[in-house]
């Protein structure tokens, strides 16, 4: 066969191969692969964030509790403010009691109890007083009594992470009646209560006498678990890409046989 004919045949074969490619599936394959890689990278980022926070918590162990106003004025960055030991001096608002729903402790379902606290000249802050067991009957709200009077409380600042909201929740607060909520959002709580709250909450120290059961876990999911999830996502990405490549070659081979 002349060289020119061979070149023409080769070009026709390349064109035939290109035309046999399903470009829609190529785009889908790349999109899924990119998504899986992105999810794995996000898990690695979360692991790094958790490690930094654990290091921060270890640094704060044994440090003196600062007054709330001093901590707020000295530490403007959220990363520095988070987990900071603070000392509260003031009074509880007995009319404002909030129950954070679907909170577990030792495998049991219940509520985290929050109450509004007025610390001297600062804006009010939500204080986490601990956990109470819930009732199987969802219409039954646990019996909790609001704190009243002046207190000096030791605790730690917790920056509330923005919740993933699947549906907008509407709440109606009534004085002296516990408000049951699905997530703690200080901006939402400020609107409901009609007063601006500090953009974080304070968890009462476990050795404080006031409150309910306390089982604080600053880091619920450790860095190692995030890395494990990252490995799974990356493995799925590779498996998906290999599977699609193998399927494409088989499909192309079958098309050549049919011709």
TORKOL-4160 file (C-alpha; in steps of 0.2 Angstrom, whole numbers, padded with zeros to 4 digits, m for minus):
259
<pt num="1" X="0000" Y="0000" Z="0000"/>
<pt num="2" X="0007" Y="0017" Z="m0005"/>
<pt num="3" X="0013" Y="0028" Z="0009"/>
<pt num="4" X="m0001" Y="0041" Z="0005"/>
<pt num="5" X="m0014" Y="0028" Z="0006"/>
<pt num="6" X="m0007" Y="0022" Z="0023"/>
<pt num="7" X="m0007" Y="0039" Z="0030"/>
<pt num="8" X="m0025" Y="0042" Z="0024"/>
<pt num="9" X="m0031" Y="0026" Z="0032"/>
<pt num="10" X="m0022" Y="0031" Z="0048"/>
<pt num="11" X="m0031" Y="0048" Z="0048"/>
<pt num="12" X="m0048" Y="0040" Z="0045"/>
<pt num="13" X="m0045" Y="0028" Z="0059"/>
<pt num="14" X="m0041" Y="0042" Z="0071"/>
<pt num="15" X="m0056" Y="0051" Z="0066"/>
<pt num="16" X="m0067" Y="0036" Z="0068"/>
<pt num="17" X="m0060" Y="0034" Z="0086"/>
<pt num="18" X="m0063" Y="0052" Z="0090"/>
<pt num="19" X="m0081" Y="0051" Z="0083"/>
<pt num="20" X="m0084" Y="0035" Z="0094"/>
<pt num="21" X="m0080" Y="0045" Z="0110"/>
<pt num="22" X="m0096" Y="0049" Z="0120"/>
<pt num="23" X="m0091" Y="0067" Z="0125"/>
<pt num="24" X="m0106" Y="0068" Z="0137"/>
<pt num="25" X="m0099" Y="0053" Z="0147"/>
<pt num="26" X="m0082" Y="0061" Z="0147"/>
<pt num="27" X="m0089" Y="0077" Z="0155"/>
<pt num="28" X="m0099" Y="0067" Z="0168"/>
<pt num="29" X="m0083" Y="0057" Z="0172"/>
<pt num="30" X="m0073" Y="0072" Z="0175"/>
<pt num="31" X="m0086" Y="0081" Z="0185"/>
<pt num="32" X="m0088" Y="0066" Z="0196"/>
<pt num="33" X="m0069" Y="0064" Z="0198"/>
<pt num="34" X="m0067" Y="0082" Z="0202"/>
<pt num="35" X="m0081" Y="0082" Z="0215"/>
<pt num="36" X="m0073" Y="0067" Z="0224"/>
<pt num="37" X="m0056" Y="0075" Z="0224"/>
<pt num="38" X="m0064" Y="0091" Z="0231"/>
<pt num="39" X="m0072" Y="0081" Z="0245"/>
<pt num="40" X="m0056" Y="0073" Z="0249"/>
<pt num="41" X="m0047" Y="0089" Z="0249"/>
<pt num="42" X="m0060" Y="0097" Z="0260"/>
<pt num="43" X="m0058" Y="0083" Z="0273"/>
<pt num="44" X="m0039" Y="0086" Z="0273"/>
<pt num="45" X="m0042" Y="0104" Z="0276"/>
<pt num="46" X="m0054" Y="0100" Z="0291"/>
<pt num="47" X="m0041" Y="0088" Z="0298"/>
<pt num="48" X="m0028" Y="0103" Z="0298"/>
<pt num="49" X="m0040" Y="0114" Z="0306"/>
<pt num="50" X="m0044" Y="0102" Z="0320"/>
<pt num="51" X="m0025" Y="0099" Z="0323"/>
<pt num="52" X="m0023" Y="0118" Z="0325"/>
<pt num="53" X="m0037" Y="0119" Z="0337"/>
<pt num="54" X="m0031" Y="0105" Z="0347"/>
<pt num="55" X="m0014" Y="0113" Z="0348"/>
<pt num="56" X="m0023" Y="0129" Z="0354"/>
<pt num="57" X="m0033" Y="0120" Z="0367"/>
<pt num="58" X="m0017" Y="0112" Z="0374"/>
<pt num="59" X="m0009" Y="0129" Z="0375"/>
<pt num="60" X="m0024" Y="0136" Z="0385"/>
<pt num="61" X="m0024" Y="0121" Z="0398"/>
<pt num="62" X="m0020" Y="0129" Z="0415"/>
<pt num="63" X="m0021" Y="0147" Z="0409"/>
<pt num="64" X="m0030" Y="0159" Z="0420"/>
<pt num="65" X="m0048" Y="0163" Z="0416"/>
<pt num="66" X="m0050" Y="0181" Z="0410"/>
<pt num="67" X="m0064" Y="0192" Z="0412"/>
<pt num="68" X="m0076" Y="0192" Z="0397"/>
<pt num="69" X="m0074" Y="0210" Z="0392"/>
<pt num="70" X="m0055" Y="0208" Z="0393"/>
<pt num="71" X="m0055" Y="0192" Z="0382"/>
<pt num="72" X="m0067" Y="0201" Z="0369"/>
<pt num="73" X="m0057" Y="0217" Z="0368"/>
<pt num="74" X="m0040" Y="0208" Z="0368"/>
<pt num="75" X="m0044" Y="0194" Z="0355"/>
<pt num="76" X="m0053" Y="0201" Z="0340"/>
<pt num="77" X="m0049" Y="0185" Z="0329"/>
<pt num="78" X="m0061" Y="0171" Z="0331"/>
<pt num="79" X="m0047" Y="0158" Z="0330"/>
<pt num="80" X="m0039" Y="0166" Z="0345"/>
<pt num="81" X="m0056" Y="0169" Z="0354"/>
<pt num="82" X="m0062" Y="0151" Z="0352"/>
<pt num="83" X="m0059" Y="0140" Z="0368"/>
<pt num="84" X="m0053" Y="0155" Z="0378"/>
<pt num="85" X="m0056" Y="0152" Z="0397"/>
<pt num="86" X="m0067" Y="0166" Z="0403"/>
<pt num="87" X="m0074" Y="0172" Z="0420"/>
<pt num="88" X="m0092" Y="0178" Z="0420"/>
<pt num="89" X="m0099" Y="0190" Z="0433"/>
<pt num="90" X="m0118" Y="0195" Z="0431"/>
<pt num="91" X="m0135" Y="0189" Z="0431"/>
<pt num="92" X="m0146" Y="0176" Z="0422"/>
<pt num="93" X="m0161" Y="0181" Z="0412"/>
<pt num="94" X="m0174" Y="0169" Z="0420"/>
<pt num="95" X="m0186" Y="0172" Z="0406"/>
<pt num="96" X="m0175" Y="0166" Z="0392"/>
<pt num="97" X="m0171" Y="0147" Z="0392"/>
<pt num="98" X="m0167" Y="0138" Z="0376"/>
<pt num="99" X="m0166" Y="0119" Z="0373"/>
<pt num="100" X="m0155" Y="0113" Z="0359"/>
<pt num="101" X="m0163" Y="0098" Z="0352"/>
<pt num="102" X="m0156" Y="0081" Z="0346"/>
<pt num="103" X="m0141" Y="0082" Z="0357"/>
<pt num="104" X="m0133" Y="0065" Z="0363"/>
<pt num="105" X="m0123" Y="0060" Z="0378"/>
<pt num="106" X="m0117" Y="0043" Z="0382"/>
<pt num="107" X="m0129" Y="0036" Z="0368"/>
<pt num="108" X="m0144" Y="0044" Z="0375"/>
<pt num="109" X="m0154" Y="0058" Z="0366"/>
<pt num="110" X="m0158" Y="0074" Z="0375"/>
<pt num="111" X="m0156" Y="0093" Z="0375"/>
<pt num="112" X="m0142" Y="0105" Z="0378"/>
<pt num="113" X="m0149" Y="0119" Z="0390"/>
<pt num="114" X="m0144" Y="0137" Z="0386"/>
<pt num="115" X="m0149" Y="0152" Z="0396"/>
<pt num="116" X="m0145" Y="0171" Z="0393"/>
<pt num="117" X="m0133" Y="0179" Z="0404"/>
<pt num="118" X="m0130" Y="0197" Z="0407"/>
<pt num="119" X="m0111" Y="0200" Z="0410"/>
<pt num="120" X="m0109" Y="0218" Z="0417"/>
<pt num="121" X="m0107" Y="0230" Z="0403"/>
<pt num="122" X="m0106" Y="0217" Z="0389"/>
<pt num="123" X="m0119" Y="0212" Z="0377"/>
<pt num="124" X="m0129" Y="0197" Z="0383"/>
<pt num="125" X="m0121" Y="0180" Z="0380"/>
<pt num="126" X="m0129" Y="0162" Z="0379"/>
<pt num="127" X="m0122" Y="0150" Z="0392"/>
<pt num="128" X="m0122" Y="0132" Z="0390"/>
<pt num="129" X="m0127" Y="0124" Z="0406"/>
<pt num="130" X="m0126" Y="0106" Z="0402"/>
<pt num="131" X="m0137" Y="0091" Z="0395"/>
<pt num="132" X="m0153" Y="0084" Z="0400"/>
<pt num="133" X="m0162" Y="0068" Z="0395"/>
<pt num="134" X="m0176" Y="0069" Z="0383"/>
<pt num="135" X="m0193" Y="0060" Z="0382"/>
<pt num="136" X="m0198" Y="0047" Z="0369"/>
<pt num="137" X="m0213" Y="0057" Z="0367"/>
<pt num="138" X="m0207" Y="0072" Z="0357"/>
<pt num="139" X="m0222" Y="0083" Z="0363"/>
<pt num="140" X="m0215" Y="0082" Z="0381"/>
<pt num="141" X="m0202" Y="0095" Z="0385"/>
<pt num="142" X="m0190" Y="0091" Z="0400"/>
<pt num="143" X="m0193" Y="0100" Z="0416"/>
<pt num="144" X="m0179" Y="0112" Z="0418"/>
<pt num="145" X="m0178" Y="0127" Z="0430"/>
<pt num="146" X="m0171" Y="0144" Z="0424"/>
<pt num="147" X="m0156" Y="0150" Z="0434"/>
<pt num="148" X="m0160" Y="0166" Z="0444"/>
<pt num="149" X="m0149" Y="0178" Z="0453"/>
<pt num="150" X="m0131" Y="0184" Z="0453"/>
<pt num="151" X="m0117" Y="0172" Z="0448"/>
<pt num="152" X="m0098" Y="0171" Z="0445"/>
<pt num="153" X="m0095" Y="0157" Z="0432"/>
<pt num="154" X="m0080" Y="0150" Z="0424"/>
<pt num="155" X="m0081" Y="0143" Z="0407"/>
<pt num="156" X="m0074" Y="0143" Z="0389"/>
<pt num="157" X="m0079" Y="0152" Z="0374"/>
<pt num="158" X="m0085" Y="0142" Z="0359"/>
<pt num="159" X="m0087" Y="0149" Z="0342"/>
<pt num="160" X="m0103" Y="0142" Z="0335"/>
<pt num="161" X="m0100" Y="0135" Z="0318"/>
<pt num="162" X="m0113" Y="0140" Z="0304"/>
<pt num="163" X="m0126" Y="0126" Z="0303"/>
<pt num="164" X="m0131" Y="0118" Z="0287"/>
<pt num="165" X="m0149" Y="0123" Z="0285"/>
<pt num="166" X="m0160" Y="0112" Z="0275"/>
<pt num="167" X="m0176" Y="0121" Z="0278"/>
<pt num="168" X="m0179" Y="0138" Z="0286"/>
<pt num="169" X="m0185" Y="0136" Z="0304"/>
<pt num="170" X="m0197" Y="0148" Z="0312"/>
<pt num="171" X="m0197" Y="0150" Z="0331"/>
<pt num="172" X="m0209" Y="0160" Z="0342"/>
<pt num="173" X="m0202" Y="0164" Z="0359"/>
<pt num="174" X="m0213" Y="0166" Z="0374"/>
<pt num="175" X="m0206" Y="0173" Z="0391"/>
<pt num="176" X="m0203" Y="0159" Z="0404"/>
<pt num="177" X="m0207" Y="0145" Z="0392"/>
<pt num="178" X="m0192" Y="0135" Z="0385"/>
<pt num="179" X="m0188" Y="0138" Z="0367"/>
<pt num="180" X="m0184" Y="0122" Z="0358"/>
<pt num="181" X="m0172" Y="0124" Z="0343"/>
<pt num="182" X="m0164" Y="0113" Z="0330"/>
<pt num="183" X="m0148" Y="0123" Z="0330"/>
<pt num="184" X="m0139" Y="0137" Z="0339"/>
<pt num="185" X="m0137" Y="0152" Z="0329"/>
<pt num="186" X="m0133" Y="0168" Z="0338"/>
<pt num="187" X="m0139" Y="0180" Z="0324"/>
<pt num="188" X="m0156" Y="0171" Z="0323"/>
<pt num="189" X="m0157" Y="0170" Z="0342"/>
<pt num="190" X="m0154" Y="0189" Z="0342"/>
<pt num="191" X="m0168" Y="0192" Z="0331"/>
<pt num="192" X="m0180" Y="0181" Z="0340"/>
<pt num="193" X="m0176" Y="0188" Z="0357"/>
<pt num="194" X="m0175" Y="0206" Z="0351"/>
<pt num="195" X="m0158" Y="0210" Z="0358"/>
<pt num="196" X="m0140" Y="0208" Z="0351"/>
<pt num="197" X="m0131" Y="0194" Z="0358"/>
<pt num="198" X="m0112" Y="0191" Z="0358"/>
<pt num="199" X="m0107" Y="0180" Z="0343"/>
<pt num="200" X="m0102" Y="0165" Z="0353"/>
<pt num="201" X="m0108" Y="0155" Z="0368"/>
<pt num="202" X="m0099" Y="0150" Z="0384"/>
<pt num="203" X="m0098" Y="0132" Z="0390"/>
<pt num="204" X="m0098" Y="0131" Z="0409"/>
<pt num="205" X="m0083" Y="0122" Z="0416"/>
<pt num="206" X="m0087" Y="0104" Z="0421"/>
<pt num="207" X="m0082" Y="0107" Z="0439"/>
<pt num="208" X="m0094" Y="0121" Z="0441"/>
<pt num="209" X="m0109" Y="0117" Z="0453"/>
<pt num="210" X="m0122" Y="0125" Z="0443"/>
<pt num="211" X="m0131" Y="0117" Z="0428"/>
<pt num="212" X="m0134" Y="0099" Z="0422"/>
<pt num="213" X="m0124" Y="0085" Z="0415"/>
<pt num="214" X="m0108" Y="0091" Z="0407"/>
<pt num="215" X="m0098" Y="0081" Z="0394"/>
<pt num="216" X="m0090" Y="0094" Z="0383"/>
<pt num="217" X="m0081" Y="0088" Z="0368"/>
<pt num="218" X="m0073" Y="0103" Z="0359"/>
<pt num="219" X="m0067" Y="0091" Z="0345"/>
<pt num="220" X="m0081" Y="0079" Z="0341"/>
<pt num="221" X="m0072" Y="0072" Z="0325"/>
<pt num="222" X="m0053" Y="0070" Z="0327"/>
<pt num="223" X="m0041" Y="0074" Z="0313"/>
<pt num="224" X="m0037" Y="0056" Z="0310"/>
<pt num="225" X="m0055" Y="0052" Z="0306"/>
<pt num="226" X="m0055" Y="0067" Z="0293"/>
<pt num="227" X="m0040" Y="0059" Z="0285"/>
<pt num="228" X="m0048" Y="0042" Z="0284"/>
<pt num="229" X="m0063" Y="0050" Z="0275"/>
<pt num="230" X="m0051" Y="0059" Z="0264"/>
<pt num="231" X="m0043" Y="0043" Z="0259"/>
<pt num="232" X="m0060" Y="0035" Z="0255"/>
<pt num="233" X="m0065" Y="0050" Z="0244"/>
<pt num="234" X="m0048" Y="0049" Z="0235"/>
<pt num="235" X="m0049" Y="0030" Z="0233"/>
<pt num="236" X="m0067" Y="0032" Z="0226"/>
<pt num="237" X="m0060" Y="0045" Z="0214"/>
<pt num="238" X="m0047" Y="0034" Z="0207"/>
<pt num="239" X="m0059" Y="0019" Z="0206"/>
<pt num="240" X="m0071" Y="0029" Z="0197"/>
<pt num="241" X="m0058" Y="0036" Z="0184"/>
<pt num="242" X="m0051" Y="0018" Z="0181"/>
<pt num="243" X="m0069" Y="0011" Z="0179"/>
<pt num="244" X="m0074" Y="0024" Z="0166"/>
<pt num="245" X="m0057" Y="0022" Z="0156"/>
<pt num="246" X="m0060" Y="0003" Z="0156"/>
<pt num="247" X="m0078" Y="0005" Z="0151"/>
<pt num="248" X="m0073" Y="0017" Z="0137"/>
<pt num="249" X="m0060" Y="0005" Z="0130"/>
<pt num="250" X="m0072" Y="m0010" Z="0130"/>
<pt num="251" X="m0085" Y="0001" Z="0122"/>
<pt num="252" X="m0073" Y="0006" Z="0108"/>
<pt num="253" X="m0067" Y="m0012" Z="0106"/>
<pt num="254" X="m0085" Y="m0018" Z="0104"/>
<pt num="255" X="m0088" Y="m0004" Z="0091"/>
<pt num="256" X="m0073" Y="m0009" Z="0081"/>
<pt num="257" X="m0079" Y="m0028" Z="0081"/>
<pt num="258" X="m0097" Y="m0022" Z="0075"/>
<pt num="259" X="m0089" Y="m0013" Z="0061"/>
